[in-house]
């Protein structure tokens, strides 16, 4: 099926701004996914509109990324950062802005692709109101998340209810790994249509520099034993596990050991508080002279950090996919990751890295030591990881699969009962 010249797709990412700097609070894998999917779809010929919430008066309402891809921001609630668990009450205002913008600009969509549960809630509303067909990507499941935290937020029941409804009502759910699909079936609903389409990465940027050149560029000694973490400062990301594992490592005290914990943080915000806590543990364990906190790593410098590392550690308590793992693998760097969720899909134990039980300090220490101790095996793991990413996880490949899915849905006739519901909603009956 081919894409018509005026064919539009709307990607809704209410709390995850595709145009924001990656690494800021609440800016992680979802932002990367939506932005890169949008740009790759535009290369295929789609007109892509990515809708998100405006958080500052200084932010532009429209950011044009490429000729066919733009981010559109609407104010909904105060023009300031609000943690995602406190955003639900502003969804109706966002929908009103969306409908007004659509009408004023004379644009329409046959399919909306919603991201995360709040966008999914909006997608269900738009589906009933306008007859849109809905594709949804969860990015994380409440049923999984709430099993790993002590303080369950007040919004939890609404999230769980909405996640079940969208699975059962959307035309298609996109799971990013077989493990995520299994969790949906086990924990959310046995109903609904699920396709597995993975996340991707920029195979041209990651892997563009070799280890020696990367170390020269970053001022890292050629014989350093470099362990890297990249991601948000969030308790669920398991950074504490990594730090404590390095205290148990046989390389503890080795002057050549370097630990780099890369990620942005804002003092006083949740990520800033978590960074302070991690720095406290680093000091407590006597790792300060080995550890650097370079802050947010821009997309320009990030490939060099991955390439320079001996091992990249992804110690998350849970990951539905885990973009960091495939970014590191694309860079030729082996990964030690938690044996959970999508990381079981992206990392092949003994072939592209190793898996360890989440929060198991001793297991992580052993796995990291195994790779650092054997440079020849490390390089073999790195080459296999790069091949795996090139074969399975490019953004263009992901976009091609999504494009085919959208076109299939567009070609399907609207069922009579659905059409009657839409007409009744539009007539106010």
N, C-alpha and C positions, 0 to 999 in steps of 0.2 A: 504494500500500500504506500502511496506517495503523500507527501504533505502539500496541501494547497497553499498558495502564496499568502493568503490572509488568515491562515489557521493560527489560532491563539491558544495558549495554555496558561492558566493561572496557578502559580505555586504559592500557597499561603503558609507563612511561617511566622505566626503572630509574635512570639517572644524571641525568635532567633533571627536577628537581622542579617541578611546575606551580605550587606554592604559594610558591616562593621568590622573593625580590626579583630582578627582572630586572636584569642588569648585573653581578651578582656572578660570581665565577669559575665557569666551566662553566654559567652561566645565560644563555642567549641565545635564538636563534630557536626551538629545539625546545621550550623551556619555554613560550614565548609561544604556540606552535602548539597544544600539548596543552591548556593552560589554556583558551584561547579556543574551541577545538573542543569541549571538554567542556562549557563553559557554554552554547555555542550549541546543542549537542545536547540539553541539558537543557531549553532553551526550546522545543524541538520535542516534548518529552514523554518523552525517554529518562531512565532512572535511570543516572547516569554515575558510575563509580568509577575514579579515576585513581591508579594504583599507582606508587610511587617509593621510593627508598632514603632512610632516615633517616641524617643525618650529624652529629647533635648530640643529647645527652641533653635539651636544652631544647626540642627541636622536638616539637610535638603529633603524636600518631599519626594523628589524623583532623582534617582541616581542612574545614569545610563552607563551600563558596563560595556556593552558591545552594541552594534547597530540593531540587533534583534533581542536584546536582553536588558531589562531594567528592574531596579528595586523601587517600589512605591511605598512610602511611609505615611501612615495616618496617625493622628493623635487620638488616643483613647485613654481617658483618665489623665492624671497629672503628667506634665512633660518632664519626667524624671525616671531614673531607673527604679523599677519595682520588682522584687523577687517573684519568680514565676508562680509560686504558690499563692500569691496575693493578687493575681491578675484577672481571675475569672469574671469578676463583676464588670469589667470594662469590655467584654466581648460584644454585647449588644451595640455599644457606641461604635466599635470598630466595623461591625456589619453595616450600620447606617452609613458610615463614611464610604465603605466599599460600594454600596448600592448607588450612592450619590455620584461617586467618581465614575462608575460604569455608565450611568445615564448621561452625565455631562459630556463624556468623551465618546459616546456612541460605540462602546466596545462590548463584546460578549464572549462567552466561553461555552463550550460544550462539556468540557472536563475541567475539574479543579483537582489539584494534587495537594492535599493537606499534610502538614508535618507537625507531629506532637499532638497530644490529646485535645488541647484547647482549640487549635486550628481544626482538628477533626470535628469538634462540636459545632464550629461555625460552618464547616463543610456540609454537615447533615442539615443544618438550617437552610443553607443556600440550595441544597438538593431538593428540599421540599418546596421552597419558595419559587425557584427558577427552573427546576428540572435538570440541573447540572448532574453529570455523572461524576462520582467521587472516587479518586484513588487516594489511599492514605498510607503514610509511613509513620510508625510510632516513635522511633528513635529511642524510647525507653518505655517499659511497661510498669504501671503502678504496682501491679501484683508482685512483680519481681523487686522493684525498688523498696517497697514498704516492708518486705521480708528482711531487708538488710539494715534498716535504721530503727532507732529506739523511739524517736519522737515523731509520731505520725501526724502530718498536718491536718488541719480542719477540712481542707479541700479533698481529702483522700476519697471519701465516699462518692463525691461527684465525679472525680477522675475515673474511678473504677467502673462506675455506671456508664460513663461516656465511652470508655475504651471498649466495653462490651457492645454497646449500641453501634459504634462505628464499624466494628468487625462484622457485625451481623447485617448492617444496612448499606455500607459502601459497596460500590460495584467491584472494587478490587483492593486488597491490602497488599502492600509490598513489604515483605520481610527481607531483611538484609542478610540473613543466614538461616540454614536449616534449624539451628538451635533456637533462634528467635521464633520461627514458625511453630516449633514444638511447644515453646512456652505459651504462645497464643492459644494453642489447642488445649493444653493442660490447665491453664490458669484463667483464661478469658472466656472462650466459647468454642464449641465444636462446629458452630455455623459460620458461614461466610466464605468468601473466595480469597485464597492467599497465593500470591506468586513470590518466588524467591529471586530477587534481583539485588546483588550486593552493592555496597558502596564502592567508590573508586578513588583513584589518586592520580596526581599529575606525574605520569611516568617520564615526562621530558625534563621536569625540574628535579625531582628526586632521582638520584643516580647520575646526575650531571657532573659530579666532582668525585675524585677518588679520595681515599683516606688520607694519604700523605699531603695532598694539596689542601684538603680541608683543615688539617691540623696546622699547616703553615699559616693559612688565612686566619685561623682563630688563635694563634699563638700557643698551641698545645704541643708539648714535647712529643717527638716521634715514638718514644717507648712508654708513654703514659698508658695506664690501664684505666680506660675511660668508660664509666657507666652513666647512661643518660636516661632521664625522665623528661617527657614533654607532655604538658597538659595543664588543665585548670588546677588551682588549689582548692580541692574539695575533699572532704573526709572520705567519700566513697571511691575516690581515685586511688586510695591505698598507698599514698606516698610514705606514710609512717612505716609500712611493711618494708619498703625498699630501704629506708634509712636504717632500720633495725637489722635488716639482713646484712648490710654492709658492716655493721659492728661485729657480726658473727662470721664474716668472710675471712678466709685465711689470708687475705690481702690487707686486713685491717692493720694499720701501722706502717704499711709499705709506702714509702715516700712517692712512689709512682702512681698510687691510686688517686683517681679524680672522680668525683661525683658531680654531675651537672643536673640541677633541677630547674628546668626551664618552664616558665609560665607567668603570665601577668597577674597582678593583684592590686587591689585598691585598699589603702589603709581604712580600717573601720568597717568595711564591707565583709561579707562572709568569706570571700577568698583571701582578703588581707588577714583576717583572724586566723584562718587555717595556715597561712604562710608563717605567721608569728609562732603558731604552735609547733610546726615542723622545724623551724629554726631553733626553737627551744629544745627539741629532742636531739637535733644535730649537736648542739652545745653540750647537752647532758651526756651524750655518748662519746664525746671527744673526737667528733668528726669535722669540726669546723675548718681545720686547715686543709682537709681533703675536698670540701664541698663548696660549690659556687651556685649562686642564685642569679642568673643573668637577666631575669625578668622575662617579659613577653618576647618571644622569638619571632621576628617578622618572617613572612613567606619568602623573602629574599635571602635571609641568612639561615633559615631552618634547614635547608638541604645540606649545608656545610656541617651543622651540628650532628645530624644523623650520620653522615658519611664519616665523621671523625671518631665516632663512638665504637668501642669494641662490642658493646651490647646495649640495646635499648630495652628498658624494663617497663612493662605495662601491668602494674600490680592492682588493678581495679577490683573492687568487690563484685562488680558486675559490669559488663559491656554488651549491648545488643549487637555491636559490630566491632568497633575499635579501629578508627582511622589511623591512629598513631602507629599501630602494628604494621599496616601495609605501607605507610610512608617510610618507616624504617627499613622494611624489607625491600622496597623499591630502591632504596639507597645502598643496598648490599650489606646491611647491618642485621645480624641475628637478633631475635627477640626472645626475652623471657617474660611470659605473660601469665596472668591468672587463668586457671583452667575453668573458665566460665563463658557462657553465652557465645557471641560471635567470635571470640578469640579462639574457641575450639575449632572454628571453621577457617580462620585466616592463617593461624600458626600451625604448622605441621610438626609435631614433636619429633626431634631427632633429625628433621630434614631442613626446616627453616628457623628453628629455635627450640625452646623448651617451655613446657607448661608446669605451673606449680599451683597448689591449692591456695585460694585467696586467703590472705592474712596469715599464711604459714611462713613465718620468718625463716625458719631453718631450711625449708624446701627452696625458698627463693635464694638463700645464700649459697646452697649447694649448686643450684642451676647456674647462677651467675659465675661462680668459681669455675665450673666445668668449662664454660665457654672462654673465659679470660685465660685459663691455664693452657689452652690448646689453640694457638693462633692459626694453625693449618686447618683445623676443624671449623674454627670461627669463620674463616674465609669460605670454606665449602658451604656452610650454612647460609652465609650471606649471598653467595651466587645462586643457590637454590631458591632463596627468598625472592631475589630479583626476578628470576624466571617465572615464579608463581604469580607475582603481581602483574607482570607484563602479559601473561596469558589470561588472567581472570579479572583484573581489577582496574582497568583504565576507565577514566570518566567517559570517553567517547563510546566505549563498549556498553557502559551502564546506560547512557543516554539512548543508544540505539534500542536497547531492550525496552526502556520506558516509552520511547516513541511508538514502537510497535504495539505496546499495550494500549496507549491512548487511542491510536488509530482503530484498533479492534473495537474499543468501547464506543467510539464515535460512530462506527459503522453499524452497531447494533441498534435496532429500532427500539424506541421507548415503549414499554408495555402499556396496554390500554389503561389498566388500573392506575399506573403511575401517572399517565397523561391526565386522567381525570382529577387526580389529587392536585397536580400542578395547576390545572385550570381553575379548580375550586379555590386554591390558595390565592391565585392572582386576582380572582373576582371577589375575594373577601368573604366567601361562603364558609 
